[in-house]
Amino acid sequence: MTYGAFTGTLRHMVAVQDPLLSQMRRGTLQYCVLALLAKEERYGFDLVRGLAEVDGMVTSEGTIYPLLSRLRRDGLVESSWQESTAGPPRRYYRLTDAGRTALEGFRLEWRRFRDAVDHFVERSARS
Amino acid sequence: MRPTTERLVDDYLKQLDSELADLSRLRRQEIVEEISQHIAEALAASPSPDEVEVRTLLERLGDPAEIAGEARERFGVQPRKSRVLEIATLLLLLVGGVVLPVIGWLIGVVLLWVSDAWDSRDKLIGTLVVPGGLLLPLALLTIVTSAGGGCSTPVPTTGAPEAAACGSGSGGINVLGLIAMTLLLIVPLVTTAYLARRLRRSAPPAL
């Protein structure tokens, strides 16, 4: 029971928290997807597992697919079907030029934002 | 895969498909297809996936309702509300007055004005065009056919004089009456169609 309560608290810390924080995670998630596709094209399963591997990024793997669909509609990624050595063809996602530009823009903004937040939050932790 | 695991996956995908009902058909198809592919990829890695494995996989994917909620949010689609009350309102406005004279229509008007699915202009149109819905034209039709029954039913065998007298006496009025009657019948139907269209548009469009 103590163990259950512990993992419950842990899950609570990671998943629920503040709705604003979960909005922030949702907002940055799409750039993490773009970043994962920046080096190479990937198929859905591979991409999702790549994101889920890092703790605290995704709680439900299935929610990545609506995001991929939206990114595709916005022209930030494009997809094509490719034969797979095992099983049916896979839909591979790759970054478009617009996607690359969006990622670059975010990278600059993110650095500024992260440093600015750290300036206050980290300093308050030290004092 | 063994049947139980197959059924688990099928049920999951079916539930996902129905949860995604608010999205366009293409979008919905794409998401279900990709998640179905995801499941196939994950299970292909295991030589013979058992029930626990499949359940864990589906749990990792997440509740279909959660995935659909994410999809609605990403595409800016509002969850579709049940339109039962609005449809009942339209039916009452149109034929409520016929089924339950006057009162049925009045209930329809009250429902129309308390609903938030239409704006004030729509509500005015719904109330004033035409009060009573089909009650007025149907009542008039009943009166006309029962009063002028001799004229409206042609009696070919009883000779010309009666038919001629009837035709010449009120022919002009009959044509005008017929047009008015047709309009009275059509206009409430047009109003109903208009309000139904406004109902479908009242959900905010996808971004």
Interface residues (C-beta under 8 A of the other chain):
Chain A: R26 Y43 G44 F45 V48 A52 T59 S60 E61 G62 T63 Y65 P66 L67 L68 S69 R70 R73 A86 G87 P88 R90 R91
Chain B: L16 R27 E30 I31 E34 I35 Q37 H38 A40 E41 A42 A44 R60 L61 G62 D63 P64 E66 I67 E70 A71 E73 R74 F75
